[in-house]
Amino acid sequence: MLNRLTTGWNFRRILYVAMGALIVSQAIADKQWFGVFFGAYFASMGLFAFGCAGGQCVPGSLNNQQRADFSPSTTKVEAEEL
């Protein structure tokens, strides 16, 4: 968990944390309690690198080694005729 907090920071993660904190603070100031949960969700996405803030929503975000692991050429399928 500590590794996820300290590595892999990019502009998107910083943006999610900043916007989430802004939404939370504005929701508290306006006493709109649903907004606190909404902002906390976005801030936690950036803080803990899950969802789109962790790069999971963009196709082609795998590095070369990960692509090689999921390549169809490395998967061997065996069939048995009954």
N, C-alpha and C positions, 0 to 999 in steps of 0.2 A: 504494500500500500504506500509506503514511504517513497518507493521508487516512482510510482505514478505521480506523486505530488511534486517530485523534484526534477524529473526529466521530461523531455518532449514538449517543452513550452514553445508555442508559436503564437502568431498574431490572433488566430481564431480562438485559442484557449483564453488568452488575455481579454479579448473582446467579450467572450461569454461571461467571464468572472466580473468584469467591469459593468456590463449591462445588467447582469443579475443583481449585483449590489445596488445599482441605481434603481432598479425596479423595487427591490426590497425597501430601500430607504424612502422612496416616494410613497409606497403603499403604507408604510408605517405612519408617515406624516399625514396621509389622507385617511387613515384608519380604515383602509380597504384590506381586510385580512386575507382574502383570497389572493390578492396580489403578492403577499409575502410568500405564499407557497409557490406561486408561479415564478417569482424572481429567485427563490432559493433553488428551484429545480434547475434554472439556467446557470446559476452560479456554481452549483455542484457539478453540472456537466463540464464546465471549464476547469474546475478545481481537480476533479478526479479523472478527467479525460475519458469520458464515456459518451456514447452517442455521436452526434455530428462534431462536437468539439474535439473528440479523439480521432477524427478522420475516418469514421466508420461509414459515413453517408456518401462519400465521393467514390465513384467507380474508378478503379485503377490506382487506388492509394496503396497497394501492396508494393513492397520493395522487391528486388529481383529474386532474392532467396525465397520469399514467400510465394512468388509467382511460380517458381520452379517446383515448390512443394505441391501446389495445386494443379500443376500442368496435367492435361489428360494423357500425355505421353508417359508419365511416371506411374500411372495407375494401370495395373494389370488385372484384367477381368477374366476369370476362368468360368467356363460353362460346362455342365455335364449333361449329356443327352440321356434321357430316361427311356 
